[in-house]
């Protein structure tokens, strides 16, 4: 799976470690992601846009499309700011 090697699973918890996939003493700390955040990044890594990701989440979780879309857009903006998406 080619997602710029930034999403790793450790002991069942997904962590995002920056775009290089490496942690260094001077580098970024890992970000712990919940199941939904991990799924959003997984779907984004498959090339899906925010609308398609939101649509998928409405099928997988009990959430309305408008809420899912708003949350996906917000999460992706924050993930980009942090350098993990």
Phi and psi in degrees as GROMACS dihedral restraints (atoms count N, CA, C in turn):
[ dihedral_restraints ]
;  ai    aj    ak    al  type     phi  dphi    fc
    3     4     5     6     1  -101.2    20    10
    4     5     6     7     1   101.9    20    10
    6     7     8     9     1  -131.8    20    10
    7     8     9    10     1    41.4    20    10
    9    10    11    12     1    58.5    20    10
   10    11    12    13     1    19.8    20    10
   12    13    14    15     1    52.5    20    10
   13    14    15    16     1    40.5    20    10
   15    16    17    18     1  -106.4    20    10
   16    17    18    19     1   -10.4    20    10
   18    19    20    21     1  -110.8    20    10
   19    20    21    22     1   119.3    20    10
   21    22    23    24     1  -121.7    20    10
   22    23    24    25     1   152.3    20    10
   24    25    26    27     1  -109.6    20    10
   25    26    27    28     1   130.5    20    10
   27    28    29    30     1  -134.7    20    10
   28    29    30    31     1   117.3    20    10
   30    31    32    33     1    53.0    20    10
   31    32    33    34     1    38.7    20    10
   33    34    35    36     1    80.5    20    10
   34    35    36    37     1     2.2    20    10
   36    37    38    39     1  -115.1    20    10
   37    38    39    40     1   131.2    20    10
   39    40    41    42     1   -81.7    20    10
   40    41    42    43     1   137.7    20    10
   42    43    44    45     1  -130.6    20    10
   43    44    45    46     1   143.8    20    10
   45    46    47    48     1  -104.8    20    10
   46    47    48    49     1   129.4    20    10
   48    49    50    51     1  -117.9    20    10
   49    50    51    52     1    20.0    20    10
   51    52    53    54     1    94.0    20    10
   52    53    54    55     1   163.9    20    10
   54    55    56    57     1   -70.5    20    10
   55    56    57    58     1   -20.3    20    10
   57    58    59    60     1   -82.8    20    10
   58    59    60    61     1   -15.4    20    10
   60    61    62    63     1    78.2    20    10
   61    62    63    64     1    11.3    20    10
   63    64    65    66     1  -123.4    20    10
   64    65    66    67     1   148.5    20    10
   66    67    68    69     1  -113.2    20    10
   67    68    69    70     1   131.7    20    10
   69    70    71    72     1  -127.3    20    10
   70    71    72    73     1   165.2    20    10
   72    73    74    75     1   -58.2    20    10
   73    74    75    76     1   -35.8    20    10
   75    76    77    78     1   -95.0    20    10
   76    77    78    79     1    -3.0    20    10
   78    79    80    81     1   -86.1    20    10
   79    80    81    82     1  -166.1    20    10
   81    82    83    84     1   -79.8    20    10
   82    83    84    85     1   152.8    20    10
   84    85    86    87     1   -79.9    20    10
   85    86    87    88     1   154.3    20    10
   87    88    89    90     1   -70.8    20    10
   88    89    90    91     1   153.7    20    10
   90    91    92    93     1  -108.1    20    10
   91    92    93    94     1   127.7    20    10
   93    94    95    96     1   -86.0    20    10
   94    95    96    97     1   129.0    20    10
   96    97    98    99     1  -112.5    20    10
   97    98    99   100     1   139.9    20    10
   99   100   101   102     1   -78.6    20    10
  100   101   102   103     1   177.8    20    10
  102   103   104   105     1   -59.2    20    10
  103   104   105   106     1   -42.0    20    10
  105   106   107   108     1   -68.3    20    10
  106   107   108   109     1   -44.2    20    10
  108   109   110   111     1   -61.9    20    10
  109   110   111   112     1   -41.6    20    10
  111   112   113   114     1   -60.7    20    10
  112   113   114   115     1   -42.4    20    10
  114   115   116   117     1   -65.7    20    10
  115   116   117   118     1   -41.3    20    10
  117   118   119   120     1   -59.2    20    10
  118   119   120   121     1   -47.4    20    10
  120   121   122   123     1   -66.7    20    10
  121   122   123   124     1   -35.2    20    10
  123   124   125   126     1   -62.0    20    10
  124   125   126   127     1   -46.9    20    10
  126   127   128   129     1   -66.7    20    10
  127   128   129   130     1   -39.3    20    10
  129   130   131   132     1   -61.6    20    10
  130   131   132   133     1   -39.4    20    10
  132   133   134   135     1   -64.8    20    10
  133   134   135   136     1   -21.8    20    10
  135   136   137   138     1   -87.8    20    10
  136   137   138   139     1     2.9    20    10
  138   139   140   141     1    94.2    20    10
  139   140   141   142     1     6.2    20    10
  141   142   143   144     1   -78.0    20    10
  142   143   144   145     1   145.6    20    10
  144   145   146   147     1   -88.9    20    10
  145   146   147   148     1   175.6    20    10
  147   148   149   150     1   -57.1    20    10
  148   149   150   151     1   -41.7    20    10
  150   151   152   153     1   -64.7    20    10
  151   152   153   154     1   -45.3    20    10
  153   154   155   156     1   -67.7    20    10
  154   155   156   157     1   -36.0    20    10
  156   157   158   159     1   -63.8    20    10
  157   158   159   160     1   -45.7    20    10
  159   160   161   162     1   -61.1    20    10
  160   161   162   163     1   -41.1    20    10
  162   163   164   165     1   -62.3    20    10
  163   164   165   166     1   -42.5    20    10
  165   166   167   168     1   -62.8    20    10
  166   167   168   169     1   -43.0    20    10
  168   169   170   171     1   -63.7    20    10
  169   170   171   172     1   -33.6    20    10
  171   172   173   174     1   -67.4    20    10
  172   173   174   175     1   -26.4    20    10
  174   175   176   177     1   -80.0    20    10
  175   176   177   178     1   -29.9    20    10
  177   178   179   180     1   -95.2    20    10
  178   179   180   181     1   -23.9    20    10
  180   181   182   183     1  -128.7    20    10
  181   182   183   184     1   162.7    20    10
  183   184   185   186     1   -85.9    20    10
  184   185   186   187     1    83.2    20    10
  186   187   188   189     1  -147.8    20    10
  187   188   189   190     1   144.2    20    10
  189   190   191   192     1   -77.4    20    10
  190   191   192   193     1   152.5    20    10
  192   193   194   195     1   -57.8    20    10
  193   194   195   196     1   -46.2    20    10
  195   196   197   198     1   -59.5    20    10
  196   197   198   199     1   -42.5    20    10
  198   199   200   201     1   -68.1    20    10
  199   200   201   202     1   -43.5    20    10
  201   202   203   204     1   -61.5    20    10
  202   203   204   205     1   -44.8    20    10
  204   205   206   207     1   -62.2    20    10
  205   206   207   208     1   -46.7    20    10
  207   208   209   210     1   -59.2    20    10
  208   209   210   211     1   -43.6    20    10
  210   211   212   213     1   -68.8    20    10
  211   212   213   214     1   -39.0    20    10
  213   214   215   216     1   -64.1    20    10
  214   215   216   217     1   -46.9    20    10
  216   217   218   219     1   -60.7    20    10
  217   218   219   220     1   -44.9    20    10
  219   220   221   222     1   -63.9    20    10
  220   221   222   223     1   -46.0    20    10
  222   223   224   225     1   -63.6    20    10
  223   224   225   226     1   -44.3    20    10
  225   226   227   228     1   -64.1    20    10
  226   227   228   229     1   -36.4    20    10
  228   229   230   231     1   -63.1    20    10
  229   230   231   232     1   -44.8    20    10
  231   232   233   234     1   -67.5    20    10
  232   233   234   235     1   -39.0    20    10
  234   235   236   237     1   -63.8    20    10
  235   236   237   238     1   -40.3    20    10
  237   238   239   240     1   -64.2    20    10
  238   239   240   241     1   -42.0    20    10
  240   241   242   243     1   -60.0    20    10
  241   242   243   244     1   -36.8    20    10
  243   244   245   246     1   -82.6    20    10
  244   245   246   247     1    -9.4    20    10
  246   247   248   249     1    81.2    20    10
  247   248   249   250     1    24.5    20    10
  249   250   251   252     1  -113.0    20    10
  250   251   252   253     1     3.5    20    10
